[in-house]
Amino acid sequence: MKEFVTKTHYPIEILDEDVDDGTMPANVNELADKVVGHKIVKTEYVKRLRDRWSIAPKESLQITLDNGTAVILKDNGDCCAFTELQSFLLNPEKVDHIITGVGTTNNYETWHIYADFGDVLELQVGWSCGNLGYYGYGFIIDVEQIEDKDTGAN
């Protein structure tokens, strides 16, 4: 019987327990659960409420996938803790490839959404745990079914 091993392009980063309580690795894994096995159709900034207590919509990154879903990364912050998308770089020559993983470098400040041929999308992320254990951080990741003529989805 042949075993299949998932190959990662990026070694898993280990942060000191005084810097992160596991939120950042869990956030990366949550994003990977949503995008691995799909192709990116489009990426764009969209206005969304961060949560039900938000007063005004803020820009969030929306990643539209080939299955007609949109994965939305919303910045998150509470007092001195925060996670925010600073910029993204889409590599259009690689979007025809299925995403095989999500990895990080630079202490979770650079996120790589990759296929076998390299990074499809790279995110520059600013974050701080603040006073660890007291405040929330990590992206809020929502998934919506969308109707989009570009994806062919309902």
C-alpha positions in Angstrom: 0.0 0.0 0.0 1.4 3.4 -1.1 1.3 6.3 1.5 0.7 9.8 0.3 2.5 12.6 2.2 1.3 16.2 2.0 4.3 18.3 1.0 4.5 21.8 2.5 6.5 24.6 0.9 7.0 26.3 4.2 8.1 24.8 7.5 5.6 25.3 10.3 6.6 28.3 12.4 6.7 27.9 16.2 6.2 31.0 18.3 7.1 31.4 21.9 4.1 30.9 24.3 4.7 34.4 25.5 4.1 35.8 22.0 1.1 33.7 20.9 -1.3 31.3 22.6 -1.9 29.3 19.4 -4.2 31.8 17.8 -2.0 32.4 14.7 -1.4 28.8 13.8 -5.1 28.1 14.3 -6.0 31.0 12.1 -3.7 29.8 9.3 -5.3 26.3 9.6 -8.8 27.7 9.4 -7.9 29.6 6.2 -6.3 26.4 4.7 -9.5 24.5 5.5 -11.5 27.0 3.4 -9.2 27.3 0.4 -7.1 24.1 -0.1 -8.4 22.1 -3.1 -9.8 25.1 -4.9 -8.6 27.7 -7.4 -8.8 31.4 -6.9 -11.1 33.1 -9.3 -10.6 36.7 -8.0 -9.4 38.7 -5.1 -10.6 42.1 -4.1 -11.3 44.4 -1.2 -14.9 44.5 -0.2 -16.8 46.5 2.5 -18.0 44.3 5.3 -19.0 44.8 9.0 -16.3 43.2 11.2 -18.9 41.9 13.6 -22.4 42.7 14.8 -21.2 45.5 17.0 -19.4 47.4 14.2 -20.7 50.8 13.4 -19.4 51.2 9.8 -18.2 48.7 7.2 -14.5 48.3 6.8 -12.5 46.9 3.9 -11.8 43.2 4.0 -10.1 40.8 1.6 -12.5 38.6 -0.3 -11.0 35.6 -2.1 -13.5 34.2 -4.6 -13.0 30.4 -5.2 -14.0 28.2 -8.2 -16.8 26.6 -6.2 -18.7 29.8 -5.9 -17.8 30.7 -2.3 -16.1 33.8 -1.1 -13.6 33.5 1.8 -13.5 36.9 3.6 -10.6 37.8 5.8 -11.7 40.5 8.3 -9.2 42.5 10.4 -9.7 42.0 14.1 -8.7 44.1 17.0 -9.4 44.5 20.7 -7.5 47.1 22.7 -3.8 46.4 22.2 -4.3 43.1 20.3 -4.9 43.1 16.6 -4.6 41.3 13.3 -4.8 43.2 10.0 -4.1 42.7 6.4 -1.5 45.2 5.2 -1.3 44.1 1.6 -1.7 41.2 -0.8 -0.1 40.1 -4.0 -1.9 37.8 -6.4 0.2 35.9 -8.9 -2.2 35.6 -11.8 0.0 33.2 -13.8 -0.5 30.6 -11.0 -4.3 31.0 -10.4 -5.0 28.1 -12.7 -3.5 25.7 -10.2 -5.3 24.2 -7.3 -4.3 25.4 -3.9 -2.4 22.8 -2.0 -1.6 24.6 1.3 -1.2 27.7 3.4 2.1 28.5 5.1 3.8 31.4 6.8 7.2 33.1 7.2 8.5 36.0 9.2 6.7 35.0 12.4 3.3 34.9 10.8 3.7 38.2 9.1 3.8 36.8 5.6 1.1 34.2 4.6 1.6 32.1 1.5 -1.4 30.5 -0.2 0.4 28.1 -2.6 0.0 25.5 -5.3 2.6 23.0 -6.5 4.1 25.7 -8.7 4.6 28.3 -5.9 2.6 31.1 -4.2 -0.7 31.9 -5.8 -1.5 34.6 -3.2 0.8 36.2 -0.6 -0.5 38.3 2.3 1.4 40.8 4.4 -0.1 40.6 7.9 0.4 42.9 10.9 -0.5 41.4 14.3 0.1 41.5 18.0 -1.3 39.5 20.8 -1.3 42.5 23.0 -1.6 41.5 26.6 -1.6 37.8 25.9 -4.7 36.0 27.2 -6.8 39.1 27.6 -7.7 40.4 24.2 -8.8 38.8 20.9 -6.7 38.7 17.7 -6.5 36.6 14.6 -8.5 37.2 11.4 -12.3 36.8 11.5 -12.8 34.4 8.5 -16.2 34.2 7.0 -17.4 32.1 4.1 -20.3 33.2 1.9 -22.0 31.5 -1.1 -22.0 34.0 -3.9 -23.6 34.5 -7.2 -20.9 35.5 -9.6 -20.9 35.4 -13.4 -17.1 34.9 -13.3 -17.3 31.7 -11.3 -20.4 30.2 -12.9 -21.8 29.6 -9.5 -25.5 30.0 -8.7 
